[in-house]
Structure formats: C-alpha cells, structure tokens
Amino acid sequence: MKMRSFTKLYQVMMESAVKRAKKYNIADDRIIFVRMNGHKLELADNSVDAVIALDMLHQVDCPELVMNEIIRVLFKTINH
C-alpha cells in the first residue's frame, strides 16, 4: 500500500473520531485529536490523561523512545 493511502486512511479515522465525539456531546476542551511524531510529542510534561497510539509501535525503529514520550506527557498520577 502506498504511503498516500495510509495518510488518507488516518485522515478518515481522525474525521470519524471527531464526528463520534460530537455525536456524544464531548466538549472540545475535554478531548483533542492530533497526529504527531511519536518520538517527540508536542505536548507539555504531565499534560494529558490518555494517549491513544493505534497500530504504530511495531512500525517505529525505537518503540521504547515512543513509549518514553507517552509516559512523559501523561499526568503523574498515571505514571506510577
């Protein structure tokens, strides 16, 4: 499958998630949908309740680095 096809698939998935959140009246300040480089998340330390990374850890060269970034941005109460 071409990279362009994957990009389109991710865009469709993201749009579907946004529509579902609106359908269930989830406030915009409670959830954000973004696609980022997993090796350097553009989020502050301890700034989010959850990170959802779908179908990607097996595709990165250093999944440990991605997991460390996820841990870095999660609230400390989750890091224990």
C-alpha positions in Angstrom: 0.0 0.0 0.0 1.3 3.5 -0.9 2.1 6.0 1.9 -0.6 8.3 0.4 -3.2 5.5 1.1 -2.1 5.3 4.7 -2.3 9.0 5.1 -5.8 9.0 3.7 -6.8 6.1 6.0 -5.5 8.0 9.1 -7.4 11.1 8.0 -10.6 9.1 7.6 -10.1 7.6 11.0 -9.4 11.0 12.6 -12.6 12.5 11.0 -14.6 9.6 12.2 -13.4 10.0 15.8 -14.2 13.8 15.7 -17.7 13.1 14.4 -18.3 10.4 17.1 -17.1 12.8 19.9 -19.5 15.5 18.6 -22.4 12.9 18.4 -21.9 12.1 22.1 -21.5 15.8 23.0 -18.0 15.5 24.3 -16.8 19.1 24.9 -13.9 20.4 22.7 -11.8 21.2 25.8 -12.1 17.6 27.0 -10.6 15.8 24.0 -8.2 16.7 21.2 -7.4 14.7 18.1 -4.0 15.2 16.7 -1.4 13.3 14.7 2.2 13.8 15.9 5.6 12.4 15.6 5.7 9.8 18.4 9.4 10.4 19.0 8.8 14.0 20.0 5.2 14.7 21.1 4.4 18.4 21.0 2.8 18.3 24.5 4.0 19.6 27.9 5.2 17.1 30.5 2.3 15.7 32.6 -0.3 17.4 30.5 -2.8 14.7 29.3 -4.9 11.9 30.8 -4.5 9.5 28.0 -2.7 8.9 24.7 -4.1 6.6 22.1 -1.5 5.2 19.7 -3.1 2.9 17.2 -1.3 0.4 15.0 2.1 2.1 15.2 4.6 0.7 17.8 5.6 -2.2 15.5 6.3 0.3 12.7 8.8 2.5 14.5 12.5 1.9 14.8 12.7 2.5 18.6 9.3 1.8 20.2 10.9 2.4 23.6 11.5 6.0 22.8 7.9 6.5 21.7 6.7 4.8 25.0 9.0 7.2 27.0 7.4 10.2 25.2 3.9 8.9 26.0 4.9 8.4 29.7 6.4 11.9 29.7 3.2 13.6 28.7 0.8 11.6 30.9 -0.3 13.1 34.2 2.0 11.9 37.1 -0.9 10.1 38.8 -0.9 7.7 35.8 2.9 7.3 35.7 3.0 5.1 38.8 
